[in-house]
Amino acid sequence: MTIAEALRELFLPAACAACRREPSAAGGLCAPCGDALPAGPPRLAIPREREAPPVVVAGAYDGVLAEAINEYKERRRRELAPTLSGLLRRPLALTAEEAPGAVLVPIPPTRAARRERGFDHVAALCRPAGEVRRCLTAGPRPDSVGLTPAQRRSAARRSLEAVPGRAAALAASGRPAVLVDDVVTTGATLAAAAAVLRRAGVAVPLAVALAAR
């Protein structure tokens, strides 16, 4: 957070990231919107991409959760990070038995996206939730909105690559990777990421995400 952002939050408290009417409390949401976040058990999402690993998500991409993700990701509302990271811990808890000893590998943003947002939004959510290995890098790719499933698949495969030393070190450790993303739609990005890591010798049994469309 910059000094300007800190001063703005101190003297001009932001509105709730979801309803945008009430002042936000700690975590970026007003109390009613915070209570409207998914509270049930995480659920298994089966991506349309057959090569994608099974994905455990905190909830559906709608309502307060969708608004919170968008405000955090696109409008740099970093005060939402503890709230969203807390939600992420729930699906991660379900993966512990299936992937013991796993490390978290966040889906990386492109350089352009990271430069625009000022931070790696998925990695920031992972850090409080477990051991993070940033083994992937993302080259330029088009916005997935409006792309067909085949175009999403092609764009993801062209963009994602392993970070050689880091991926090799993870493979040598024998520990599996759980991929982490904010939202899963078709699973094209997760499929491409899993393929990259598997080629490097890393097992990828599962993925987690905040929400599924």
PETAQUI-V930614 format. One record per pair of residues at least 12 apart in sequence whose ideal C-beta (glycine too) atoms are under 7 Angstrom apart, sorted by the first residue. I is the first residue (numbers start at 0). GAP is how many residues later the second one is. Records with the same first field share a line. If there is no record, write none. Layout:
I=GAP  GAP
This chain:
0=77
15=13  14  17
16=12  50  51  54  60  63
17=15  46  49  50
18=14
26=52  53  55  56
27=40  49  51  52  55
28=39  54
32=31
35=27  28
36=27  28  50
37=20  21  27  49
41=14  15  16  48  49  52
42=14
43=12
44=12  139  167
46=137  139  140  143
47=101  138  139
48=104  137  138  139  142
50=140  143  144
51=135  138  139  142
52=126  137  141  151  152  153  154
53=152
54=129  132  135  152  153  154  157
55=35  38  39  150  152
56=34  127  152  153  154  155
57=29  30  32  33  152  153
58=152
59=151  152
60=122  150  151  152
64=145  146
65=145
67=12  15  16
68=15  113  114  141  142
71=12  49
72=48  109
75=41  42
80=43  44
83=41  126
84=40  43  44
86=123
87=37  41  120  122
88=40
90=117
91=37  38  116
94=83  111  113
97=107  108
98=77  79  106  107
100=74
101=73  74  75  76
102=28  29  30  67  72  74
103=22  25  26  27  28  74  76
104=28  30  31  72  73  74  75  92
105=16  17  20  26  28  74
106=15  29  72  73  74  82  86
107=12  26  28  29  30
108=12  29
109=28  29  30  31
111=28
120=61
121=58  59  60
125=54
132=33  37
133=29  32
134=27  28  31  32  35  62
135=24  26  27  57  60
136=24  26
137=21  22
138=20  22
140=14  17  18
141=13
148=37  39
151=34  36
152=35
155=32  33  36
156=35
159=32  33  36
160=35
161=34  35  38
166=30  33  35
167=32
169=32
170=29  30  31
175=27  28  29
176=20  25  27
177=28  29  30
178=14  15  25  28
179=28
180=26  28
181=27  28
182=26  27  28  30
183=25  28
184=28
189=17
